[in-house]
Amino acid sequence: MSGKQGIGTDRAAAPIGPYSQGIRWDRLVFTASVPTSNPAFGPAPEGDVRAATRNALENLKAILEAGGSSLDHVLKVTLYIRDMQDFEAVNEVYRRYFAAEPRPVRSLVAVASARSPVSFDAIGYVPD
């Protein structure tokens, strides 16, 4: 496959603006930042950062899989977090989704004005 291809799946929350859930370009998959509401689990209960993290990572997983990739093939993750006091709780859930070594590289961005307590975006690849 060559060129840019949009990725969309009903297994992840729909975009809230004019953007794609993900883009596949050649063998790379780029996801948008994912929300904490998930079609299978619904919205995360207010104040439950573990449920919010699970929902966001389920969205990320669904988009990657729709693009031919998976969590096992993620190269880089960006974590956006509203309250740094939630960092350990987020990591607790994150470790369940990214258990195998080597884990992806990760950047952290604290966003005090974020709507969601946590969000992620990722870059993955499509294996041969």
Buried (B, 14 or more C-beta within 10 A) or exposed (E): EEEEBEBEBEBBBEEEEEEBBBBBEEBBBBBBBBBBBBBEEEBBEEEBBBBBBBBBBBBBBBBBBBBBBBBEBBBEBBBBBBBEEBBEBBEEBBEEBBEEEEEBEBEEEEEEEBEBBBBBBBBBBBEE
